[in-house]
């Protein structure tokens, strides 16, 4: 296999499976090389991303049409409304039993309701598609787990099993309040299996190298069908050791490095993105030494930005932004405001004081949110807040007003300026509001932000100039179009947090070649606010423009007034 460093591969396996002797390690290496035996690499373009990149996050069935499979329908919607997006993240599109796809019944096939691999390939021919690798667990209905219960292969030894339950493992950190142990019968004897998320989601035992081999084959299948980014779902929980927290263990990091090593040897430009909804300093570790994830979800940004806008105070956002290290070349943050999941609160640990967090949760509850809890050290705490992004801006710390849409657009104006690659959830793109009817139907809080739109219905709404949906959609698309033209918005361009009053949030971005600077400043309040241009340190010899309002700044020693929830993107070079 061209460009694969066999010694590094062997070294990774020797550390991960340290109880295996050299002969067994060599055999594993040979099997892996056999799986990835044919390199299809064309390295004519090695640029992984630029300012023109933006992700759209969607389910295969977020947009539906009677008589058409969901991937075909999604492709129609993408080609009509989403041509400004380069990456499309299609959330798990495999047969499943629960959790909207994340309890995978069959890793090798597309859910029949969604279509088939040919439908997937049609989308991947026009967009760079990100696929989920649900690597920590599978459905209790998966043939691998059924084989485990029957002691047949493949799967007979793929899962964590014990004669004693796991409830005594006090240090284990989990994102759920359900019991970690599920009782099962194997050969008429009772055992317990490990369930981090639910009793329908059974954790794999990666201490068995056969599990790793299985997933390497699945990765190759996804790559061969056109996957250009691989999302490692819940990967932080992958490896378990008695007496530890069973999260972020060294073996997990080594497995990610091994996966990246193999993907880079086999595929041209496929990204690895880790989904680790954990405290910020732990999340940052998944970059490794530029040898693990290409991108990590920037989990702290979303709740901090929402908090700043509804509180009208940027102090905590600024403090966090100043402390964030710039991503190395070859790494990037994946920035988002919401996803198919709720607003995670663990990423605020150590950033937002407890009292401030409590106020934040209360305000979101007033806006119609549901609260999801977890149990840690026998203490019940709020794990995530379930609400649509648009409705999260209904209430503020000052009460309710008529600026919900302005706050929503402001959030995207800030998102699209931050260091990293932006990702837009489809429900945000079309202006979805809280879907209480779906919650009532599914009895799952996350359903509030997982609306299934009829294609004809959303077409009608997006063609109506007076609809909220059109206003939201056109605002986001126009911002993306503008962003794509600015070299200073390259995901790895320099970022510096400005020292402004707390009712403002501002950053300075500078293009990699240093030719373009953009000062992105936002008024986080419902009041008009004066901004002294002297505080922005604009170079007097340059001409400066606000590319959002398309106006020229004539007097750099004067002040400008920002309307409620207004942003300015002040640059020395205009690109329209």
N, C-alpha and C positions, 0 to 999 in steps of 0.2 A: 504493500500500500504506500503510494507516493507520499512523501513528506510526513509520515507518521514516525515519531521518535519512539522506537520500540523500548528503549531503556527507561524513558519516562513512564510509559505505560506499565512496564514491569514493576517499576518502583512504586507507583500508585497502588497497584494490586497487592504488592508485598506488605504495604502499610495497612491497607484496608483489611486484608485477610491475613493478618500476621500469624495466625495459627496454621496456615497452609505452608507446606514445604516447597522448595524451589521447583520440584517436578510439577506439582499441582499449579503453581503460579505460571510456569511456562506453558502448560496446557491451556490455561485460561487465556493467556496472551494469543496463542495460536487460534483459539476459537473466535476471539474478538477480531483478529486480523481476517479471518475467514468471512465473518459477517460483513465487514466493511472492505471487501476484497477489490471492488471496482471503483476507482476514483473517477468522478465525472467533473472535475474541477476546471473551470475557465476563470483564471485570475486576471482577466483583462481589466477589470474594474474592482479595485480593492477598497473603495470608499464605502464604509458601512452605513453612514448617514450624513445628512446635511440639513440646512435650514428649511429645505423643501419637504422634509419628512413629518408626517403626522399620522398617528394611529386612530382608527375607529374601532371601538369595542362593541361587539354585538353578539347576540345569540343567533343561531341559524334560523330560528323561528320568531325573531323580534318583529319581522315583517312577514305577513302571511297572505296567501291568496288561495281561495277554494279552487281545486282542480290542478294546482301546481305544487311540486315539491318545494320545500322551504329554501333550499340553496338556490334553486332557479329563481324564486321570487326575490331572495336577497340580492342576487346578481342584477336583476332588473332595477331594484332600488339603488344599488351602488352606482350603476351606470347612469341613472337619472340625477342623483343628488349628491354623490360622494366622490366625484372625480378629483377633488382637491386632496384626498387622503391617499397616502402611498402604502401604508400598512393597514390590513384589515385583520383584527383579532376576532376569529370566530370561536366563541366559547364552546366547550365540549359538544361535539356533533356526533358522538358515538351512541349506540344503544345504552340506556341507563335505567336505573330503577328508582332513583330519588335524587334530591339536591340539584335539580335542574341540570343534570348532566355529569355532576362530579362523583356520582356513584356509578362507575363504568361497568357495564355488563360485558362489553366486547370491545377491546382496544383496536381490533384490526379492521373493523367495518364502520361505515357511515350508517347512522340511524335511518331506516327506510323512509320515515316521514320527511327527513331532510333531503334525501336523494342518494347519491352514490359518489364514488371517488371521481368520476368523470365530471360531475357537477362541481366538485371541489376544485378540480383542475381548471375548469373554465374561469372561476374566480381568480385562481392563482396565476392565470395567464395575463391578467391585467393589473393585479395588485400583489404586493408582497404579503402573504397570508401567515399569520401567527396561529399555531395550533397548540392546544393544551396537552401536556403530558401529565396526566393525573397519576403521579408516581408514588405517592405515599400509601395509597389504599385503593381498593376496588370494591365493587358492589358485592353484597352477600349472594347475589344471583349469578355472579361471574363464574364461568366454568372452572376457573382456577380454584376458587374457594369450594365449589361443589366437589371437585376432585380431592381437595384437601380433606374434606369431611369423609370421603370414601376411601382415602389413602391410595389414590391412583394418580398417575402423572398425565400431563404436567400440572403441578400445583401441590403435590402431596406434602411438601415441606416448605411452601412459600410463605407461611404466615407465622406470626408470633403466638405461641401456645404455651399454656401452663396448667398444671393441676390446681394451682391456687390462683385466686383472682388478683388483680393488679391494684386494687384500691388502697393497699398498704404502701404503695410507692408515693410517699408524701411530697417528694420534691418535683414530681412531674408537672410541667406547665402545659396547659391545654386551653384552647379557645372555646370550650363548651362546658355546660353544667351537667351533662348526662354522665352516667357511669362509664368508666374507661373499659370495663370488662363485659364481655358478652359470653354467656354460657352456651356451649355447644356440646353435641354428642358425637364422639368418634369411636366407632366399633362398640357402641352401647356404653361407653364410659364418658363421664362428664369432664370437660375441660373448659378453659377460658381462653378467648382470643382478645387481642388488643384492638380497641376502637377509639382513635383520637377524636373523631368528629361525630359519628353516630353509629348505632348498632347495625346499620345497613352499609357501613363503610369500614371494611376490615383492613387493618394495616399489614403491609408486607413486611417480611423479615429479610432485610438486606444483608444480614450476616451470612445468608446463604448466597453464594455467588451465582447460583442458577437464576435467582430473581434478577440480579443485575443483567445477566445474559439475555433474559427474556425482554427486558426493557430496551436493551441496545438494539434488538431486532425490531421492536416497535418504532424506535427512533428512526432507523433506516427506512422503514415503511413510510413514515410521514415525510421524510426528506425526499424519497423517490416520487411521492405524489405532489410535490411542489411546495412544501412548507419552507418558509424563509425565516421564520422565527419560532422558537420553541419556548413556551412558557412552562416552567417547572412548578407545578401547583403544590402548595403546602410543603415545599421541599425541606423547610427547616426542621420538620418533625421526622425526617427519614430514618435516622439511626437511633436506636434505643439502647441504653445501658442502665442496669439496675444501680440505684444510688445516685443518679444524675437527674437533671431536669428534663432529659430526653428531648432536647431541642438545641440546635446549633452545634452539634457535636463534631469533632474533627473529621470523623469518617464521612459525614455528610458533605463537608467542603471538598474532601478528596474525590468523592464520587462525581460532584459537579465538575471538578477539574478534569477528570477522566472523560466525561461526556463531551466537554468542550474540546479536548485534545482530539477525540475521534471525529467530531463534527467538522472541525477546521481542516482535518485531513481529507475528509470526504466531500464536503459541500462548500460551494462558493458563497460566502457571505451570509450563512445562516446564523442568526443571533440566538443567544441563550439569555433568557430573561427569568429571573427568580422572583417568585411571589412569596414574600416573607413579611407578613403583617405583624411586625414585632417592634419593640423600641428602636429608635433611630440608630443608636450606636451598634446594635446587633445587626440591623439591616445592612449597614455600610460594609460589614465584614464579608458580604457575599460578592463583592468585587474581587476578593482575594488580592493577589499581587498581579492584577491584570490577567489572571489566568482562571477565573471562575465565570461569573455572569458578565456578559457584555453590558447588560442593563439591569438595574434594579428598580422596582417600583418605589417611587419617592413617597412613601406612605404618610409621612408627617405633614407634607405640604397641604393636602386636601383639608383636614380638620383645622389646621392652623389658619389657612386662608379664609375658610368659612367663618371661623371665630373672629378674625380680624375685621371682616366686613360687617358682621352683625353686631359687633361690639363697638365698631368705629375706632378701634385702637390697634395699632400695628406693633406694639412693643414686643410681644412674644414672637410674632412672625419675624421681626427684624433680628431679634436675638438669635433665633434658630438659623436664619438665613446667613448671618455673619459667621456662624460656627460651622457651616457646612463646607467640607473640603471640595475643591473643584475635582471633577472626575478626570482621571488620567486619559490620555489619548488611547482610544480603543475601548473606553468605558463611557457610559452616559446614564443619566437619570431618566426614568420614564415618569413624566409628570401627569397627573390627572386630578380631577375634582370629584369624581365619583365613578363607581363601576357597578357591576351586577351585584356586588356585595354592598353592605352598608358602610357608613363612615366609621372606620376603625379608630378606637380610642387608645389602644396600647401604644401606638406610635407617639402619643402625647406624653408618655411617662417621662418624667424628668424635664419636661419643657413647660407644661401648663400646670400651675399650682392647683392643688386639690379643690379649693374653693372656687377658683375660676372655671375649672372643669365642670364642677357641679352646676354653676350658673349656665354654662354653655349647654349642658344636657337639658336643663329645665327649659331654656328658650327653644331648643329644637323640639322638645315635647309639646310645647305650646303651638308649634307649627304643624303638628300632626304626626310626629315621629313615633315609631315603636322602639323599644329598647330591648336589646339582646344581651343576656348576662353570661358570665362564666364563673366557675368556682376555682379559686386558687388559695391554697393554705386554709381551706374551709371557709374562706371569705367570698361572698357573692358580690361581684362588681359588674358594672356595665362594660361590655366588650365592644359593642358597636351600636350605632344609631341607624335605624332604618327609615329612610325618607328619600324622596327625589331631591335632586339638587335645586330645582326651581322652587319647590316648596320650603326648602331649608332657609330661604331668604324671606319668608312671610313675616316673621317676627324679628325684632332686634332687641338689644338691651334697653332701648328707649321705647319699646312698644311696637305696634303694628302701624304701617303707613302704606303709601301707594308706590313705593320704589322697588318692589320685589324684582321686576324685570331688569331695572337698572343695576341692581346689586348682582343679579345673575350674569349679565353681560360684563360687568366690571370684573367678576371673578375670572372669566375667560380672557379678558384683556391682560390680566396679570399672568395667568397660566401660560399664555402663548409667548410671554417675554422671558420666562425663567430659563436658566441653564438646564439643558436636557431636551428630550424629545416629548412633545405634548401628545396626550391621548384623550380622545373625546368619546364618552359613552353615548351610544345611539339615543338613549332616552333623553339625554341633555341636548343633543343635536336637534331633536324634533320638539323639545319643550314639553316633555311629559310631566304630568302632575301626579300626586299620590294616587295609586290604584288600590283603593280599599276593597273593591269588589273582588279583585284577585286574591288579596289576603284572606278575605272571608271564604273564598273557594278552596284555597290551598292550605289555609291555617299556618302559613309560613310568613314571617314578618318581611323577609327579603323580597317577597312578591310585590311589595308596594312600589318597587322600582324596576319591575321586570314586565312591563306591559307588552302584550302581543298586539301589534297594530295590523289592521287589514290594509293591504296595499292601496286599494281604491280610497279608503278612508283617509289615509295619510296624504295621498295625492291631492284629494279635495282640500284638505287643511293647508297644505303647502302652496296651493294655488290661490288661496284666499289671502289677499294682501292685508286684511284687517285681523287675521287670526294671530293669537299669541305664538302659535307654532311657526308661522312664517317669519314673524319678527325675530324670534330666537334663532331659527335656522339661518336666515340671511345674515344676521349679525355675526354668527360664528364663522360661516363660510367666508364672508368678506374679510374678517380678521385673519383667517388662515391664508387667504390669497395675498394679503398684505405682508404677513410674516414671511412667506416663502421667498419674497424678493429682497429680504434684508440680510446681508452677510453677517451682521452682528448678532443675528439670532441662530447662528450655527450652534448645535447642541453643546459643543465644546468651546465656544467663544467665551472670553473673559466675563466674569460677573462680579460686581462689587455692590454691596448694600449701602445706600446713601444714608447719611446722618440727617434725617429730617424730623420734623415734629411728628408725634405719634398718630395724628389724624391723617398723615400721609404714609404711603409705602412707596419706596422708590429704589430702583436698581439701575446700575450703569452696565451696559453690555458693549463690548468692543470686538469687532471682527478679528479673526485669526491673523489676517494680514495687517491689522491696526488701521485700516483705511476708514472704516465707519464706526462711529460711536452712536449709541442710542441711550438716552436717559428716559426710563419708563417710570412715570410718577402717577400715582392714583390718589384721589380724594376718597377716603373710606367712610365719609359721613354724609348725612342728608343736608348739610349746610354748605353754603359757598365758602371756599377757603382760599386765602391769598397765598401764593407761592412766590417767594423772592428768588429770582433767577440767579442772584449772587450766591445763594445757598447751593446751587447746582454746579457751580464751577465750570461754566461753559467757556471754552477758549474764545477769546475776543476776536481773533483773526479769522475765525470760521463763520460761515453763514449757517444758521440753525432754523430748522423747520419742525413743526408738529405734523407728523405724517398721518395722524388720525383725523385731525381737522383740516389738513392740507393748508395750514397757515404758516406765515413767516414770522419769526420772532425778531422784531426790529430793534428793541432796546434791551440789551442784555443786563443792564444795571437796574431794570425796573422789576415790577411784579406782574404776574398773571393770575387771574382768578379761575379756579376750577369749580365748575358746577357740581351739585350733589352727585357723588359716585362717578365723576368724570376721570378719565385717564388721558395722559398725553404721552406720546412717543416722540421725544425731541431728538433729532438727528442732524448731523453735519452733511449727510449725503442722502438725497431722496431717491427712492426707487419705487415707482408706482406701476 
